[in-house]
């Protein structure tokens, strides 16, 4: 290969890696973003509030909770901001009567699917689901609670799992796989019968892959995963380590 060929190939690779900058509007505000950034990321960079539950900085996106839905002018459907990338010239609306109505309905359905009763929950006052209800103005639930009879897995020597308080955000699955590299957690079944499990649906305490690091407990938005012997005040989650670890490891999120 000649020097000219090497320079040409290097230039082509550099151009392939270059990212185009887009300009569009969010709530009538002009914003700029890389073409690989999501609407949610751009909104947060510009201090525009969009509620989320399954999203967590430092983890991949799943678009599972749908609470981050936004409108794009000219499109009849609502789209999840966490997995929708910006496009040149679009106009995004993050808060309208239609969006607020859908978000409250989604949140109410999350509450009714399991046994989320804040007054008797160990995470009362330290729960993202509860705080979202306050932020979105959810004063009561219009749907019937299902009240499933789900077991508690307290077989681990340090931690416990309460399926009644799980919202299937899959943060535990992602942090265990993407950050810890153990992939102890996964999901079985579908729809309303979905459950997070350890290994091949084995008790958490008998898991051969769990390192006992507790990262899954730290990222849980509710009281589904907790540390034994901790008081409510001590259950405040500390998640600043996630973006730091991803940055230091040089993880490519694409």
Helices and strands as residue ranges (DSSP letters): H 3-17, E 21-26, E 29-34, H 39-45, E 69-72, E 79-80, E 91-93, H 97-113, G 118-120, H 128-135, E 152-153, E 159-162, G 163-165, H 171-174, I 175-180, E 185-188, G 191-193, E 195-198, G 204-206, H 215-219, E 225-227, G 233-235, H 241-249
